[in-house]
Amino acid sequence: MTKVALVTGSNKGIGLAIVQSLCKQYGGDVYLSSRDVGRGTAAVEKLQSEGLKPFFRQLDITDPESVRAARDFFKEKYGGVDVLINNAGMAFKVADTTPFGTQAKVTLKTNFFATRDMCNEFLPIIKPGGRVVNVSSIMSSIALNRCSPELQARFRSSDITEEELVGLMERFVKEAQDGVHSKGGWPDTAYGISKTGVTVLSRIHARKLRQERPADQILLNACCPGWVRTDMAGPKATKSPEEGAITPVYLALLPAGAEEPHGQFVSDKMVQPW
């Protein structure tokens, strides 16, 4: 059975650089995916002009039907997925005047809730020896440190459940919409909290894989690609997209039989304290 890697939100920026790097290093089929077929196909053609051979799959992580259709496609064609990189995400610009409550709802919808949907549909079809990489951000750690001590304790605990995490993320959105999030112990960063959610979700899912599929040697981690020059971060950022792809690709290509890192937050190929 051919091996296969899937990168979400990969028609531009870090995602595109990850696909480009995997096409050069990964011994299997590599899928570039995006919600917009036109932009995705154009990105595939750009890589093909460089002599690379990515495949394209339409995938909108915020659309459950699109996610399930993709899952069914990979299960049928490849018997599952070997490498999944959950890279799709969004952020409002700092200068954006959209009300904070709306920013919280919209940002968490994609970055946390849709990423969670992807994981819950795709984790059961990750093949033995598979690798899952959730692209988080250093902002997840910064936002964590700005939360109340009570919230920090839950987000750092090794017994937090997915249900509890979802409840906390929903509470943040509700309190942000009601204008009382500061009183509730939350910082003023919807992007940061969405990524705190992604990092904690990664820790929970890694724990679950160890408990439920210990023999399968699947490694799942969250990472920070760094401050990368993309449409999202802007032109002043310090890293190129190619440099931003280094850590996600490193985690995707951890050698067979490796036991760690697993359930970690990784930046510049180094496990970071959480």
DASULCOR-V302576 format. One line per field, one symbol per residue. phi: phi as a letter, one per 40 degrees, with the letter a starting at -180 (. if undefined). Layout:
phi=???
//
This chain:
phi=.ccabbbcfbcafcdcccddccdcbccacbbcbacccdccccccccccccgcbcbbbcabccbdccccccdccccccbghbcbbbcbdaaaccdcccdddccdcccccdccbccccddccccdcbccdgcbbbbcbadcccccdccccdccdccccccbccccccddccccdccccccgbccccgbccbccdcccddcccdcccccccccccbcccfcbbababchcbcadccgccccbcdccccdcdcdccbdcdgcbacagbbbbfgbcbcb
//
